[in-house]
């Protein structure tokens, strides 16, 4: 047995939760709504009882369930008939507490909840002009805290309460290091990794469980170790974990085909064998049967390349140049073999070209320089037109967020996806009244407090705010400020407390003008990227920027997200930059021109019939997938709609509908004119193969509005054409 001292901050009552209502039930029990899901203590002042009288508390994170995961506590009155119930040795996760055994309705003032987590100081703040983004940021932080106890990020606080590694790779990068003091936390977590490492060198996939043969679940060493060093700059963390990393990287090397210039040895498809799963819980599925599929093999080979790259960096930082050369040699072989295994040079796609495939290849350095622009172009096309949704799951999140924030720097694309409130999206979670992220994109299932989709906190601080480490100078004494004024955002205010002081970035923009208020701590410096047409249009405190003290012009850098950045080196101090000409940016047209414009649309619907919690089965995006065997089906027969929206307005004159079941009895075809929906056509029965032709229209959105139907409406395919 190995015993290690606790190093992380102690557990505390981190936040007080106030209930919003008490509802009596017919069985003389009461449901207390705490207003939001949380993990921690429930406390209630009890009065008017009799000695021996029992009060039962049943806790659930779902309104429709009285008690889930057997979260139940009991209180027995003493002779005084009065007392206070509170958790002492356990926590629970939920929002709704059903209390039975009381004589009267409990007053709200007698009820309190407490979020329980480690006493880590908050280091960040973020607010912007988009209220949906503000809510997403706050709920993401709440979800992270609800699943963090005693130095372990859990998958959930009730069903398993285990330290699944893949969500830690994502959340440490996006949520912990950018929002909380995390030095002690990582010191303890890496101690756990070393304590539980197998004798043969394997890292454990789940800290407090046996093992799962899945590579991303084991990738905190070296990925999260290096990410922590980039933010905190403490080489002790690298040195403490170096021998452990050496043993782990040796095991991986021995389970690769390096000797024959090959990549990782891949287990049997569909079996839980190493390297196992690729992405998990994506909008399209990706569950146990996807283990070691071609897509999962590509995922894991790219991941191994990314891990080798981090091993090179760690060895170099510690002056272990022979080791660095060894890892670099393995990395060269791994990248070449992975690219050759899955790349289609004609299309520029890895495998089926899904977002994760392209992202992992690009960030892992798998794509040769000669092909990078083509692969990148296909990724952008996939996000805008091919499958314009947040196409990522829990294990892909760790690399997906890194790519769009700091590698590919496409916060404009992320903004488009975060602004959506239809399935699958974070906005959809909020639209379904979720107060923490659930386990599935469908917002259904057994857990509504889960870490599957955490890890996005970096989008706000590092992305929109632009506060991020300088890869050449770990530790945030020298750092980058690269704000992202994208989409229709008009302002963003972000701050981050480093070991040297607080960094502040507040930006605003209007009609072709923008301002940037920057604060750099004492004894620090930054490289600042100001979106502007040229340096001639940038002033600081009323004078040309390069004439200000401690401001030095370094050059310009093109950006697909913001057009062009004027780059300055700035020292410690407070700055006010003003831009008088903002670069114009535009999204590219689709790479492949489509006769059917529905193929490049983002589909959404008023509702969807859910067949299973893992995969709803009847998502809106099934109505434009050109597969007659799949379909969108509504969850209700009352006033439903199916919508196609484009990133750029499209021109069309024909709409074809393949309905299933002849259930639609009254419907309209509509287009959005910028202010309201305008009817193009009104009809009765629809059916399969129904063709509608009308005068040419140009619109950014089109809708099938179903006013009456005999049963749940279902559409196999919607085609939108310009035939004239």
C-alpha positions in Angstrom: 0.0 0.0 0.0 1.2 3.5 -0.9 0.2 6.4 1.4 0.8 9.9 0.1 0.1 13.1 2.1 -2.7 15.4 0.9 -1.2 18.4 -1.0 -4.2 20.1 -2.4 -6.2 22.7 -0.5 -8.8 21.3 1.9 -12.4 20.8 1.1 -14.6 23.7 2.1 -18.1 25.1 1.9 -17.2 26.9 -1.3 -20.5 28.5 -2.2 -23.9 28.8 -0.6 -27.0 27.6 -2.5 -30.4 29.1 -1.7 -33.6 27.1 -2.5 -36.2 28.6 -4.8 -39.4 26.7 -3.9 -41.0 23.9 -1.9 -43.8 21.8 -3.5 -46.0 19.4 -1.5 -46.8 16.0 -2.9 -49.8 13.8 -2.5 -48.0 11.3 -0.2 -47.4 14.1 2.3 -43.7 14.6 1.3 -42.2 17.7 -0.1 -39.9 18.4 -3.1 -37.4 21.2 -2.5 -36.0 22.8 -5.6 -32.5 24.2 -4.9 -32.6 26.1 -8.1 -29.6 24.4 -9.8 -27.7 21.1 -9.7 -24.7 21.1 -7.4 -22.5 18.7 -5.5 -22.1 19.1 -1.8 -24.1 19.4 1.4 -27.8 19.8 2.0 -28.7 21.4 5.3 -32.1 21.8 6.9 -33.4 23.0 10.2 -36.0 20.5 11.5 -38.8 21.4 13.9 -41.9 19.9 15.5 -40.7 16.3 15.6 -41.2 13.5 18.1 -38.5 11.4 19.6 -37.7 8.5 17.2 -39.5 10.1 14.3 -37.6 9.6 11.0 -37.1 12.1 8.2 -35.9 10.8 4.9 -34.1 12.9 2.3 -33.9 11.6 -1.3 -31.8 13.5 -3.8 -31.9 13.6 -7.6 -30.3 15.6 -10.4 -33.4 15.1 -12.5 -36.9 16.6 -11.9 -38.6 13.5 -13.1 -36.8 11.2 -10.7 -37.4 11.1 -6.9 -34.1 9.6 -6.1 -31.2 8.7 -8.4 -28.2 6.6 -7.6 -29.5 5.8 -4.2 -28.6 9.2 -2.8 -30.6 9.0 0.4 -30.0 10.2 4.0 -32.1 9.9 7.2 -32.5 11.9 10.3 -34.1 10.7 13.6 -35.4 13.2 16.0 -34.2 13.2 19.6 -36.4 14.1 22.6 -36.2 17.8 21.9 -38.1 17.4 18.6 -35.7 19.9 17.0 -32.4 19.7 15.2 -30.4 20.3 12.1 -29.7 17.8 9.4 -26.5 18.2 7.3 -24.3 15.9 5.4 -21.1 15.2 7.4 -19.3 12.2 5.9 -20.6 12.3 2.4 -21.8 14.6 -0.4 -24.6 14.3 -2.9 -25.2 15.6 -6.4 -28.5 17.0 -7.3 -31.1 19.8 -7.4 -34.3 18.3 -6.2 -34.6 16.9 -2.6 -37.7 15.0 -1.6 -38.3 15.1 2.1 -40.7 12.7 3.8 -41.6 12.4 7.5 -42.3 16.0 8.2 -45.5 17.3 9.9 -45.6 20.6 8.0 -44.2 22.4 4.9 -40.6 23.4 5.7 -40.0 27.2 5.3 -37.3 28.2 2.7 -35.4 30.0 5.4 -34.7 26.7 7.1 -33.0 25.2 4.0 -29.5 25.8 2.7 -27.1 24.0 0.3 -23.3 24.2 0.0 -21.1 23.5 -2.9 -18.2 21.4 -1.5 -14.8 21.5 -3.3 -11.2 22.3 -2.6 -10.5 25.8 -1.4 -8.7 26.9 -4.6 -8.6 30.6 -5.3 -10.3 31.9 -8.5 -7.8 33.5 -10.8 -10.0 34.7 -13.7 -13.0 36.7 -14.8 -14.9 37.0 -18.1 -17.8 38.9 -19.4 -18.9 39.8 -22.9 -21.7 41.4 -24.9 -23.3 37.9 -25.7 -25.3 36.8 -22.7 -25.4 33.2 -24.0 -21.6 33.1 -23.9 -21.6 34.5 -20.4 -24.0 31.8 -19.2 -22.0 29.0 -20.9 -18.8 30.3 -19.2 -20.5 30.3 -15.8 -22.2 27.0 -16.1 -19.0 25.4 -17.3 -17.2 26.6 -14.2 -20.0 25.4 -12.0 -19.8 22.0 -13.7 -16.1 21.8 -13.2 -16.5 22.6 -9.4 -19.3 20.1 -9.0 -17.0 17.3 -10.1 -13.8 18.2 -8.3 -13.1 16.7 -4.9 -9.8 16.1 -3.0 -7.6 16.7 -6.0 -9.5 14.4 -8.4 -11.7 15.5 -11.3 -14.5 13.0 -11.3 -16.8 12.0 -14.2 -19.8 12.6 -11.9 -20.5 12.9 -8.1 -23.1 10.2 -7.8 -22.9 7.2 -10.2 -19.2 6.6 -10.1 -17.1 9.4 -8.5 -14.0 8.2 -10.3 -11.0 10.1 -11.7 -11.4 9.4 -15.4 -8.3 10.6 -17.1 -9.6 11.9 -20.4 -11.8 14.6 -18.9 -8.8 15.7 -16.8 -6.7 16.3 -19.9 -9.4 18.6 -21.2 -10.5 20.3 -17.9 -7.0 21.0 -16.6 -6.2 22.9 -19.8 -9.5 24.7 -20.3 -11.0 25.1 -16.8 -8.5 24.6 -14.0 -5.3 26.3 -15.2 -7.1 29.2 -16.7 -9.5 29.8 -13.9 -8.1 28.5 -10.6 -4.9 28.3 -8.6 -3.8 24.8 -9.7 -0.2 24.3 -8.6 -1.0 22.3 -5.4 -3.8 20.5 -7.3 -1.4 19.3 -10.0 1.2 18.4 -7.5 -1.2 16.1 -5.8 -2.7 14.7 -9.0 0.7 13.8 -10.5 1.5 12.2 -7.2 -1.6 10.1 -7.6 -0.5 9.2 -11.2 2.9 8.1 -9.9 1.4 6.2 -7.0 -0.9 4.2 -9.3 1.5 3.6 -12.2 1.8 0.0 -13.1 5.1 -1.8 -12.7 5.5 -2.1 -16.5 5.2 1.6 -16.9 1.6 2.1 -17.9 -0.2 5.1 -16.6 -3.6 4.2 -15.0 -6.6 5.5 -17.0 -8.8 6.0 -14.0 -6.9 7.1 -10.9 -9.1 5.2 -8.4 -10.1 2.2 -10.4 -8.5 -0.8 -12.1 -7.6 0.1 -15.6 -9.1 0.9 -19.0 -6.9 0.4 -22.1 -7.6 3.8 -23.6 -4.8 6.1 -24.6 -6.4 9.5 -24.0 -7.5 8.4 -20.5 -3.7 7.9 -19.8 -2.4 11.1 -21.5 -2.2 13.5 -18.6 1.4 12.3 -18.6 2.9 14.2 -20.4 0.2 16.5 -21.9 -1.2 18.0 -18.7 2.2 18.1 -17.0 3.5 20.3 -19.9 0.4 22.4 -20.0 0.8 23.2 -16.3 4.5 24.1 -16.8 3.5 26.5 -19.6 1.1 28.3 -17.2 3.1 28.1 -14.0 6.7 27.8 -15.1 7.8 25.5 -12.3 10.4 23.0 -13.5 10.0 21.0 -10.3 6.8 19.5 -11.7 8.7 18.4 -14.8 11.5 16.9 -12.7 9.2 15.2 -10.2 7.4 13.3 -13.0 10.3 12.7 -15.4 11.1 9.1 -14.5 7.4 8.3 -14.5 7.1 9.8 -18.0 10.2 7.9 -19.2 8.7 4.6 -18.1 5.4 5.4 -19.7 6.9 6.5 -23.0 9.1 3.4 -23.1 5.9 1.2 -22.7 4.3 3.1 -25.6 7.4 2.7 -27.7 7.4 -1.0 -27.0 3.8 -1.2 -28.2 4.4 0.5 -31.5 5.8 -0.7 -34.8 8.7 1.8 -34.7 11.2 -0.8 -35.8 9.4 -1.2 -39.1 8.6 2.6 -39.5 5.1 2.0 -38.3 2.8 3.6 -35.8 1.0 2.2 -32.6 0.0 -1.4 -32.6 -3.8 -1.3 -32.8 -6.0 -3.8 -30.9 -8.9 -5.7 -32.4 -11.7 -3.5 -33.6 -14.7 -3.4 -31.3 -12.8 -4.8 -28.4 -11.5 -3.1 -25.3 -7.9 -3.4 -26.2 -5.2 -0.8 -26.3 -5.2 1.9 -27.6 -9.0 1.5 -27.6 -11.5 4.3 -27.8 -11.0 7.5 -29.9 -13.6 10.2 -29.2 -16.4 9.4 -26.8 -20.0 10.6 -26.6 -20.0 12.7 -29.7 -23.1 14.1 -31.4 -23.0 11.1 -33.7 -22.3 8.5 -31.0 -18.8 6.9 -30.7 -19.4 4.3 -27.9 -17.8 1.0 -27.0 -18.1 -0.6 -30.4 -16.0 2.2 -31.9 -12.9 1.0 -30.0 -9.9 0.5 -32.4 -12.0 1.4 -35.4 -10.0 3.2 -38.2 -11.2 6.5 -36.9 -10.1 5.6 -33.3 -6.7 4.3 -34.6 -6.1 7.7 -36.3 -7.2 9.5 -33.2 -4.8 7.6 -31.0 -1.9 7.7 -33.4 -2.2 11.5 -33.6 -2.5 11.6 -29.9 0.7 9.6 -29.4 2.5 12.0 -31.8 1.2 14.9 -29.6 2.4 13.2 -26.5 5.9 12.6 -28.0 6.1 16.2 -28.9 5.4 17.1 -25.3 8.0 14.6 -24.2 10.5 16.3 -26.4 9.7 19.7 -24.8 9.9 18.3 -21.3 13.3 16.6 -21.9 14.6 19.8 -23.5 13.4 22.0 -20.7 15.3 19.8 -18.2 18.4 19.8 -20.3 18.1 16.1 -21.2 19.1 16.5 -24.8 19.9 12.8 -25.5 16.4 11.9 -24.4 14.9 14.7 -26.4 16.7 13.5 -29.5 15.4 10.0 -28.9 11.8 11.2 -28.5 12.2 13.4 -31.5 13.3 10.5 -33.7 10.3 8.4 -32.5 8.1 11.4 -33.2 9.3 11.7 -36.8 8.5 8.0 -37.5 5.1 8.3 -35.7 4.0 11.3 -37.7 5.0 9.8 -41.1 3.4 6.5 -40.4 0.1 8.1 -39.1 -0.1 10.4 -42.1 0.4 7.5 -44.6 -2.1 5.3 -42.8 -5.2 7.5 -43.1 -4.7 10.4 -45.5 -6.4 10.9 -48.8 -4.2 13.2 -50.8 -6.9 13.9 -53.4 -9.5 15.2 -51.0 -7.3 16.5 -48.1 -9.3 14.4 -45.7 -8.1 12.0 -42.9 -10.6 9.2 -43.1 -14.1 10.6 -43.4 -12.8 14.1 -42.9 -14.7 14.7 -39.6 -13.5 17.7 -37.5 -11.7 15.6 -35.0 -9.7 13.7 -37.6 -8.4 17.0 -39.2 -7.8 18.7 -35.8 -5.8 15.9 -34.4 -3.6 15.5 -37.4 -2.9 19.3 -37.6 -2.1 19.8 -33.9 0.0 16.6 -33.7 2.2 17.7 -36.6 1.1 14.6 -38.5 0.3 16.6 -41.7 3.4 17.4 -43.8 3.9 21.1 -44.4 3.1 20.7 -48.1 -0.5 19.4 -47.2 -1.3 21.6 -44.2 -3.2 24.2 -46.0 -5.4 21.6 -47.8 -6.1 19.8 -44.6 -6.8 23.0 -42.8 -9.1 24.1 -45.6 -11.1 20.9 -45.4 -11.4 21.4 -41.6 -12.8 24.9 -42.0 -15.2 23.6 -44.7 -16.4 20.8 -42.4 -17.1 23.3 -39.6 -18.9 25.7 -41.9 -20.7 23.4 -44.3 -20.0 19.7 -44.0 -21.2 19.1 -40.4 -21.6 22.6 -38.9 -22.0 21.5 -35.3 -19.7 21.2 -32.2 -18.6 17.8 -33.4 -16.7 16.7 -30.3 -17.0 14.4 -27.3 -15.3 14.0 -24.0 -12.0 12.6 -25.1 -11.7 14.7 -28.2 -12.3 17.9 -26.2 -8.7 18.0 -24.8 -7.2 18.5 -28.3 -10.2 20.2 -30.0 -10.1 23.1 -27.6 -6.3 23.5 -27.8 -6.4 23.6 -31.6 -9.1 26.2 -32.1 -7.8 28.4 -29.2 -4.0 28.5 -29.6 -3.0 26.4 -32.6 -5.4 27.0 -35.4 -6.6 30.2 -33.8 -10.2 30.1 -35.2 -12.3 31.6 -32.4 -14.6 32.9 -35.1 -15.6 29.3 -35.8 -16.0 28.5 -32.1 -18.1 31.6 -31.7 -20.5 30.4 -34.4 -20.9 27.0 -32.6 -21.2 28.5 -29.1 -24.0 30.9 -30.3 -26.3 28.1 -31.3 -29.1 26.9 -29.0 -30.2 23.8 -31.0 -29.0 20.3 -30.6 -26.1 19.6 -30.4 -24.7 22.6 -28.6 -24.0 24.1 -25.2 -26.9 26.5 -25.8 -29.2 23.5 -26.3 -28.2 22.3 -22.8 -29.3 25.6 -21.4 -32.5 25.6 -23.5 -33.4 22.3 -21.8 -33.0 24.0 -18.4 -29.8 22.2 -17.6 -27.9 24.1 -14.9 -24.7 21.9 -15.2 -23.5 20.0 -18.2 -25.1 16.5 -18.6 -23.4 13.3 -19.8 -25.0 13.3 -23.3 -25.5 15.8 -26.0 -29.1 14.8 -26.0 -29.5 16.3 -22.5 -31.1 13.1 -21.3 -29.8 10.1 -19.5 -28.7 9.0 -16.1 -26.4 11.8 -15.1 -27.0 15.6 -15.3 -23.8 16.5 -13.5 -21.0 15.3 -15.7 -17.6 16.3 -17.0 -18.0 15.0 -20.6 -18.3 18.5 -22.0 -16.2 20.5 -19.6 -12.8 21.8 -20.7 -14.1 24.8 -22.7 -13.1 27.5 -20.2 -10.0 28.3 -22.3 -12.2 29.6 -25.1 -13.1 32.6 -22.9 -9.8 33.6 -21.2 -7.3 32.4 -23.8 -9.5 32.8 -26.8 -11.9 35.7 -26.7 -9.9 37.5 -24.0 -6.6 36.4 -25.6 -4.6 35.9 -22.4 -2.3 33.0 -23.0 1.2 31.7 -22.3 4.1 32.4 -24.6 5.4 29.0 -25.8 8.9 30.4 -25.8 8.7 31.7 -22.2 6.7 29.4 -19.9 5.3 30.7 -16.6 3.3 33.8 -17.6 6.0 36.4 -16.7 6.3 36.9 -20.5 3.0 36.1 -22.2 0.8 36.7 -25.2 -2.3 38.9 -25.5 -4.2 37.9 -28.6 -7.9 39.0 -28.3 -10.5 37.7 -30.6 -13.2 40.3 -31.5 -15.2 37.9 -33.7 -18.8 37.5 -34.9 -21.1 40.2 -33.6 -19.4 40.5 -30.2 -19.1 44.2 -29.3 -17.0 43.8 -26.1 -15.2 41.4 -23.9 -13.6 41.9 -20.5 -11.2 39.3 -19.3 -8.6 39.0 -16.5 -6.2 36.4 -15.2 -4.2 36.5 -11.9 -0.7 35.2 -12.5 2.0 34.6 -9.9 3.3 38.1 -10.8 0.0 40.0 -10.7 -3.2 40.5 -12.6 -3.4 40.7 -16.4 -6.4 42.7 -17.7 -7.7 42.7 -21.3 -10.9 44.8 -22.0 -11.8 45.4 -25.6 -14.7 47.1 -27.3 -15.6 47.7 -31.0 -18.1 49.6 -33.0 -18.3 50.7 -36.7 -14.8 50.1 -37.9 -13.2 51.2 -34.6 -12.0 49.4 -31.6 -10.3 50.0 -28.2 -8.1 47.7 -26.2 -7.4 48.4 -22.5 -4.4 46.4 -21.4 -2.8 45.9 -18.0 0.5 44.1 -17.7 1.8 43.3 -14.1 5.0 44.7 -12.7 8.2 43.0 -13.9 6.3 41.3 -16.7 6.1 41.8 -20.5 3.8 40.8 -23.3 3.5 40.3 -27.0 0.3 42.1 -28.0 -1.6 41.3 -31.2 -4.0 44.2 -32.1 -6.5 43.5 -34.9 -6.0 46.4 -37.3 -5.6 47.1 -41.0 -2.1 48.4 -40.4 0.0 50.1 -37.7 -0.9 53.5 -39.1 -4.4 52.9 -37.7 -3.2 52.0 -34.2 -2.8 54.7 -31.5 -2.0 54.3 -27.8 -3.1 57.1 -25.4 -3.7 59.4 -28.3 -0.3 59.0 -30.1 1.0 56.5 -32.7 1.4 53.3 -30.8 5.1 52.8 -31.4 5.8 56.3 -30.0 4.5 55.3 -26.6 6.9 54.3 -23.9 7.5 50.5 -23.6 5.7 49.9 -26.9 7.8 48.4 -29.7 6.4 47.5 -33.2 7.3 43.9 -34.2 5.5 43.5 -37.4 2.1 42.3 -38.8 0.5 38.8 -38.7 -2.3 37.7 -41.0 -5.2 36.0 -39.3 -8.2 34.1 -40.8 -10.3 34.9 -37.7 -9.6 38.7 -37.4 -8.0 39.6 -40.7 -4.6 41.1 -39.6 -2.9 41.7 -36.4 -0.3 44.5 -35.7 2.2 43.0 -33.2 3.8 44.9 -30.4 6.2 44.1 -27.5 4.9 45.9 -24.4 6.3 46.2 -20.9 4.6 46.4 -17.5 2.0 49.1 -17.2 -1.5 50.2 -18.3 -2.2 50.9 -22.0 -5.2 52.1 -24.0 -4.9 51.3 -27.7 -7.4 52.6 -30.2 -7.9 51.2 -33.8 -9.4 53.4 -36.5 -9.7 50.7 -39.2 -10.7 47.1 -38.5 -9.8 44.4 -41.0 -12.7 42.9 -43.0 -13.0 39.1 -42.8 -15.3 36.7 -44.7 -15.8 33.0 -44.6 -14.9 31.0 -47.7 -17.4 29.5 -50.0 -17.9 25.7 -49.9 -15.0 23.7 -51.4 -17.5 21.4 -53.2 -20.4 23.2 -54.8 -23.7 21.5 -54.0 -26.8 21.2 -56.1 -28.7 20.4 -52.9 -28.2 23.5 -50.6 -29.5 21.6 -47.7 -26.3 19.6 -47.6 -24.3 22.7 -46.5 -27.0 23.9 -44.0 -27.1 23.6 -40.3 -30.3 21.7 -39.5 -32.3 22.4 -36.3 -35.8 21.5 -35.1 -38.4 22.5 -32.6 -37.9 19.1 -30.9 -36.6 15.6 -31.6 -37.9 12.1 -30.6 -35.3 10.5 -28.4 -34.9 6.8 -28.9 -32.1 6.2 -26.4 -30.0 8.5 -24.1 -26.7 7.7 -26.0 -28.1 8.5 -29.4 -31.5 10.2 -29.9 -31.7 8.5 -33.3 -33.9 11.2 -34.9 -31.7 14.3 -34.8 -32.4 17.2 -37.2 -29.1 16.6 -39.0 -30.5 13.2 -40.1 -32.8 15.2 -42.5 -30.0 16.3 -44.8 -27.6 13.4 -44.6 -28.7 12.0 -48.0 -29.6 8.7 -46.3 -33.2 7.6 -46.9 -32.8 5.1 -43.9 -32.4 7.9 -41.4 -34.8 10.7 -40.5 -35.7 13.6 -38.2 -38.8 12.9 -36.0 -40.4 15.4 -33.7 -41.2 14.7 -30.0 -44.7 16.1 -30.3 -47.4 16.5 -32.9 -48.2 20.0 -31.9 -46.8 22.9 -34.1 -43.3 21.6 -35.0 -40.7 23.0 -37.4 -37.5 21.8 -39.2 -35.1 24.5 -40.1 -32.1 24.9 -42.5 -29.6 27.8 -41.8 -26.6 28.8 -43.7 -23.4 30.7 -42.8 -24.0 32.7 -46.0 -27.3 33.5 -47.7 -28.3 31.0 -50.4 -30.5 31.4 -53.5 -33.1 28.7 -54.4 -36.4 28.1 -56.1 -37.3 24.5 -55.3 -37.8 22.5 -52.1 -38.3 18.8 -52.0 -39.6 16.9 -49.0 -39.5 13.2 -48.3 -41.9 12.7 -45.5 -42.3 9.3 -43.7 -45.8 8.1 -42.8 -48.0 10.8 -44.4 -48.7 12.4 -41.0 -48.4 16.1 -42.0 -51.9 17.6 -42.6 -51.1 21.3 -42.8 -47.7 23.0 -43.3 -45.9 26.1 -44.7 -42.6 26.7 -46.3 -41.0 29.9 -44.9 -37.8 32.0 -45.3 -36.3 34.4 -42.9 -36.2 38.0 -44.3 -34.1 39.4 -41.6 -36.9 40.5 -39.3 -39.6 37.7 -39.5 -40.6 34.5 -41.2 -42.3 35.0 -44.6 -44.5 32.3 -46.1 -43.5 30.9 -49.5 -46.1 28.1 -49.7 -49.0 26.7 -47.8 -50.1 23.1 -48.2 -52.2 20.3 -46.7 -50.9 16.7 -47.0 -47.2 16.5 -47.7 -46.0 12.9 -48.2 -42.8 11.6 -49.8 -41.3 13.1 -53.0 -43.3 16.3 -52.7 -41.8 19.0 -54.9 -42.4 22.7 -54.3 -41.4 25.4 -56.9 -41.6 29.1 -56.5 -40.0 32.4 -57.5 -36.3 32.6 -56.8 -35.5 33.7 -53.2 -32.3 34.5 -51.3 -32.3 33.8 -47.6 -30.0 32.8 -44.7 -32.7 30.5 -43.2 -35.5 28.3 -44.5 -38.1 26.5 -42.4 -40.7 23.8 -42.8 -43.4 24.9 -40.4 -45.8 22.0 -39.5 -49.1 23.3 -38.2 -51.1 20.1 -38.0 -50.3 16.4 -38.1 -51.9 13.2 -37.2 -48.9 11.8 -35.3 -45.3 12.6 -34.7 -44.0 14.2 -38.0 -41.0 12.5 -39.6 -38.9 13.7 -42.5 -36.3 11.5 -44.2 -34.8 14.1 -46.5 -35.2 17.8 -47.1 -33.6 19.1 -50.4 -33.3 22.8 -51.3 -32.4 23.5 -54.9 -31.9 26.3 -57.4 -33.2 24.7 -60.6 -33.5 27.8 -62.8 
